Amino acid sequence: MKSPSRDKKLENLFRNHSMIFMGVFDEGFADVADSMIRTIDIGAVAAAGAATAKRRSRGKEAAKPVATLGPEQRARIKDIFSGIREETDSQWPKDPRVFQAYIAGPSFDEGIKIAESYDFGKPKLTEELSDEALASYVFLLKAGDRRLGEMFTRLADWQRRLPRPPWELPR
């Protein structure tokens, strides 16, 4: 698979960082997380029963239950990110040349280096992320993942040092 260009990496980074950050504060993710926990709890009970039976018959260790998203959870995540994408897109420059001119300086490369220096076993923030990948980052942040929190702090510090985007409303 071909690596995205520098411009595309930066666009993905800005968009993904923004959507994940917004997702952390979206109450809908609390509902999805609660639903997942209930599913995992039910699955864990069933898996524990099946594993005990297998261990008795084969003398092997039980496999741990794996958290997966059900169709309702996927639909809810898609709905949440649809709204977040609309909001993000409404704040994005309409002319791509404006963004290209904005990111022309070498100070923007630091963001790519930060995002690509962390490995969470998921696609990097510099890639185009699916709703599920975005949600997995939201859940990690909400769970207090120290390394992801560190990366987000470093990215926020980097963004504060950048010039203000010309399309951004005055503060």
N, C-alpha and C positions, 0 to 999 in steps of 0.2 A: 504494500500500500504506500502510495506516494505521500511524503510529508507535506503538510500545508505550508504555503509561503509565509514569510515573516508577517506580512500584512494580515493574512488570514488567521495566523496564530494570535496576533494581537487582538483582532476583532473577536475571535472565539474567547480569548482570555477576559476581555472586558465584559462581554455578554454573559459568559458563564459565571464569572465572579459576581456580577450584579444579580443574576437570577438566583444563584445559590443563597446569597446574602438575603435577598427578598424572601426566599422560601423559608429561611430560618424563622422569620417573623410572621409567616402565614399560618393562621390557626388551623387551616385545613390539614397541614402536615401532622399536627397533633392527633387529629382524628384518624389519619392513615396509620400513624405509628401505633395508636391504641388498637386499631383493627389488626395490625400485624402481630402485635403482642398476643392478642386473643387467639389468633390463628396458630402462632408458634406454641402457645400453651396447650392448645387442644392437640396439635401435632406432636408435641413432646410427650404428652400423656399416652397417645396412641403408639408412638415410636418406642416409648419405654416398655409398654406392654408387649409389643412385638419383639423387641430386643431381648427381653427377659425370656420369652418363649424360645427364641433362636439360640440364646446362650445355653439354655437348658438342653436343647437338642444337639447343638454343635460344640458347645464349650468355647465360643468365641465372644469377643467384646462387642458391645452394641455400637452401632453407628450413631453419631450425634445428629439430631434433627437439623435440617437446613432451612433457613428462612427464605421463602419465596413469596413473590407478590401474586395475589390472586387477581382475577379479572376485575373485581370491584375496586381493588386498590390501584390497579393500573389505570383504570378509567378515571379515578379521582385524581391521581397524580397528573394525568394528561390534562384534565380540566384545570387544575391549579396552575400548571405551567403554561397553559394556553393564556390565562389571564396575565401571568407574569410576563410572558413574551410580548403580549400586546402593550403592556406598560413600558417595557424595555424598548420596544420598537418605536413607540411614540416619542421617546427621548433621544433617539439615535438620529444622526444627520441623514437627511434624505438624499444628498448627493455624496456618493462614495469617495469622490475626489477630496471632499472636505476632511474625511477621516484619514485618507492617505497623506494629505498634507500635514495633518495634526501629528501623526505618528512617525514623521520623517526623521526626527532626531534620534541619536544613539541612546539616549536615556530610557527609551521605551524597551530596549532589548533586555534590560534588567528584569522586567516583569516576566518575560519568557524564561529567563534563566531560573528565576525563583520557582515558577510553576512547574518547570520540567525537572527541577532538582529533587522533587518529592515523588515518592511512589506509594500509592495507596492500593495498588492492585486493580486500578480502574483506569479508563482513558484519562489523559492529562487535561487540565483546564484549557490548554492551548488547542484542543481538538474540538470538533463539533460534537456535542454531547447529546445523547438521547435523554428523554424525560426520566427514564429509570436511573441513568448514570447521575444526572443532576440530583435526583431525589436521594440517591445513596450518599452523595456529599452532604446534602441537607441533614440527613439522619445522623451521619458521623459528627457533624458540627453540633447538632442538638444533643448528642450523647456525650459531648465534651471531649472528643478526640484531641489530645494534646498536640500532636504533630500537625493535624489539619488546622487547628486554631493558630499554631505558630505560623504556618504558611499564609493564612488569611491576614494575620497581623503584619507580616512582612509585605504582603501585597498592598495592604492599606497604607503602610508607611511609604512604599514606592509611589503609589498613586497621589499621595499628598505632595510629593516633591515634583510631580509633573505639572506642566502648565495647564491652566483651566481650558477645557475643550471649548472651541468657539461657538458650538451649538448649545452649550449649557446656559441655563438662565442665570443671571447675576445673583449672587448671594446677598 
